[in-house]
Amino acid sequence: MVIPMVACTQPVRVWTPSGVEKELVPKKVWMLAPRGRKGVKIGLFQDPETGKHFRAKVPDDYPECG
């Protein structure tokens, strides 16, 4: 049984590659953890100025989505 991923809706304050801090909604969020460790949540964002995609850490309480 495949559980569909919900869409990301909550904005997160992140630093863009152009050096500006903005509130953006991630396109996808997933857990990145080495075996047996706690790990961190990573979000995929798109810079509104340049259109380039980048990854940034999101808070641990943010739901996995995409």
C-alpha positions, 0 to 999 in steps of 0.5 A: 500500500502506497501512502501519498505524500501531502503537499508542503504548505507552511513557509520556512525562513531560510537563506537563499543562495543569493544571500537573502533571508526569505520565508519560502515554502519547500517543494519537498521535505525528507529525513536525512539520517545515517544509520542509527543516528537521529538525523536532520530534515532537509527541504528542497526550495526554489530561489524566487530571484534566480529560479535555482533549486537549493536544499536547506535544513528545516525544523525537526517538527516540520512534516515530511511532504512533497 
